[in-house]
Amino acid sequence: MINLVWGSSFKKAYKRVGVASPYLKPKITQALETFTDNPQHPSLRTHKLSGQLRGLWAFVVAYDCRVVFQFLDERNVLLIDIGKHDEVY
């Protein structure tokens, strides 16, 4: 099981997304639970990022909602950002 570390930028972005799109909160909760059980679950479409975000990863919450994160080690993940595709990339 993966341990999630909520970074300060992720906390701010999570609040912003929750206010702008309250319908996403249950989807975000479900995606994070799925991620902690299996980070490579097919529904998440987990992928490495490139360019300026090289070394980071992302997964899909909903059609236009992504979570950007970094593997700290095999069991710990730092959540960095959440939001629309164009906002987080």
Summary of the structure (lengths in Angstrom):
residues: 89
radius of gyration: 11.9
end to end distance: 26.8
largest distance: 33.2
contacts: 240
relative contact order: 0.23
helix: 42%
strand: 30%
